[in-house]
Amino acid sequence: MTSIHHRSISKRSVDALSPGDSDALYWDTMLPGFGIRVYASGRKTYVVQCRGPNGSRRATIGRHGDITPNEARRKAAVAIDRIKQGEDPLPPPAPPEPTVADLAARFMEAHVKVNCKPSSAVHYRRVLNNHILPALGSMQVRGVERTHVAQLHHSLRDRPVAANRTVDILSKMLSLAEAWEIRPAGGNPCRVVRRYREEARERFLTPAEVRRLGRALDAEEARGGASVHAAYAVRLLMLTGCRVNEVLCLRWDDVDRTAGELRIRDGKNGPRSVPLTPTVADVLESIPRTGRNPWVIAGTKRGSRLTRIDKHWARIRASADLKDVRIHDCRHSYASRALALGQSLTMIGRLLGHSKVSTTARYAHLARETEKASAARVGGSIGAHLAAPSASGPNGGAQRVSGEAQA
């Protein structure tokens, strides 16, 4: 049974309290409702008890030694006031500080799932699982500083593109953390981390390589099965400059022969149209239709589409002796050939579905080479006439040039 006493609670008085055979409760004479319980074991805890609209409430404030009597008295005064207002004696504990792992989960659910394509979501999840979470996942979001980001970036120095993309994704996460008010605004440490220089990888197929690729595609079609549709997918990539997923997700309903275009429903930068040229139309006519399958590039299962052509492409490029050529280089080759034929960068950007001029600008050096070659041909033609020997006296050459100009 607990014995009850009244006395002034101070550090000296509490230190002097000795445990007895049973628990004892000492109420403070200065602040009604504030007291200290002394257990028979010797443990001492500060308590508060008060009557409010919901009846009498009692709560433990803290253990003597962990907090001082003065701290306990201040907390007791707040607790008594809360009880009299019908609230819980102690405020609910503050939620734990969110970690980078918590932020990553919210980022994927609230941002990526809503705003990004499934392929982008797969990329983000891979970067999170492989790089960001192993290094920073257990850290509090507020605690991420420049040194942490710099160390993560440096750890991927042998893969500069992956290092830069990792910091870019982390930067987006921390910017959203500021918007969600779980990190102070204006302190994104990723912004001051200098990105590695990325070497643009450009590979364009020469006419001879395109012919080898054509022969390899013929051989792939001869294999039968999914190889047939994989080969036709590569032909369409070469002839349209489309992205891989744009071709693999093409439906027969998207082929509008009346308008002369292919409708890309879900391109990287939104819906767009691709001209249906006679050559592309011939390829489409050659693709075998499988029942009621709606997909142009059909898969092995009934009604499905081919989702990946990596293994097929590896076999095709090996057969064509193009081991350093990526499937995306088909798109680069399309742009390169367009420039060689005199198309402008603006037109090429439209054909490739670029949303930014800066994306197409990567081909600017090819455009300059085309301009130089054209200038050399024009200048060489005129120069040949200017340097032509006179056939009828000193003015013969001039007369001939004049006559040709008139013609």
Salt bridges, closest charged atoms under 4 A:
ASP15 OD2 - LYS11 NZ 2.91
ASP15 OD1 - HIS64 NE2 2.91
ASP28 OD2 - ARG73 NH2 3.14
GLU87 OE1 - ARG82 NH1 3.29
ASP88 OD1 - ARG57 NH2 3.47
GLU97 OE1 - ARG142 NE 3.37
GLU109 OE2 - LYS113 NZ 3.43
ASP168 OD2 - ARG165 NE 3.26
ASP168 OD1 - ARG195 NE 3.09
GLU198 OE2 - ARG165 NH2 2.88
GLU199 OE2 - ARG197 NE 3.83
GLU202 OE2 - ARG362 NE 3.93
GLU202 OE1 - HIS365 NE2 3.07
GLU209 OE2 - ARG203 NH2 2.78
ASP218 OD1 - ARG235 NH2 2.61
GLU220 OE2 - HIS312 ND1 3.62
GLU220 OE2 - ARG315 NH2 2.69
GLU221 OE2 - ARG235 NE 2.70
GLU246 OE2 - ARG243 NH1 2.88
GLU246 OE1 - ARG272 NH2 2.79
ASP254 OD1 - ARG265 NE 2.60
ASP256 OD2 - ARG263 NH1 3.13
ASP266 OD1 - LYS117 NZ 2.43
GLU285 OE2 - ARG257 NH2 3.33
ASP310 OD2 - ARG308 NH2 3.07
ASP321 OD1 - LYS323 NZ 3.60
ASP324 OD2 - ARG203 NE 2.86
ASP329 OD2 - ARG201 NH1 3.09
ASP329 OD1 - ARG326 NH2 3.08
GLU404 OE1 - HIS385 ND1 3.62
